[in-house]
Amino acid sequence: MGFNLSETLRSLKPGKHLGTLERRSDDDLTWAADEPPIGGALFLDTSVYLDVLQGRSPAEVDTLLTYRLCHHSAVCLSELTHAFGRLDPKHPSTETVLDAIAATVEDIPDHRLHAADADIWGQAGVLAGLLFRLSNLPKGEGHERRFVNDALIFLQARQLGASVLTGNVRDFDFLSQLMPSVRVILYRASVKSHSS
């Protein structure tokens, strides 16, 4: 599948978005705590895996993960497996952390793991650039690269007709302001582990 730049620009209209995005109030957002256990499919952001692995996922997120059909992105796979190259093999906790990540990756069913096609990659580049410009964040601090990954996950969810589940409230609120047709379910990670 190819990429049609003119169609993407017609759809996203990056030149028409001016000013700065502002985070909406919590009352204007969709929260996991308000979601019924049974419902539409979820597309998981990397924050979900990390919060579950660290025991910080709230009970309502754990319930959704138990009862809803979950789809996974190759973007999240990459963000998780990045640790295998980045973590210091001599650090005492590295082996335990990598074992937990390996078990998580191995639990992802092949038929629910999705890689973005060229069209999604092209759209994600435009959307991430727009998000960066309108968020008024400083250059050179890694936000642009992070926004590309967020935009890929967001657009893959749209392609599947799934809701994004994420603890990344600000960035996904901004994305859903730019493309309100994509449903985003948000949560805040627990400060304390609910498993202790």
Order of alpha helices (4+ residues) and beta strands (2+ residues): alpha-beta-alpha-alpha-beta-alpha-alpha-beta-alpha-alpha-beta-alpha-beta
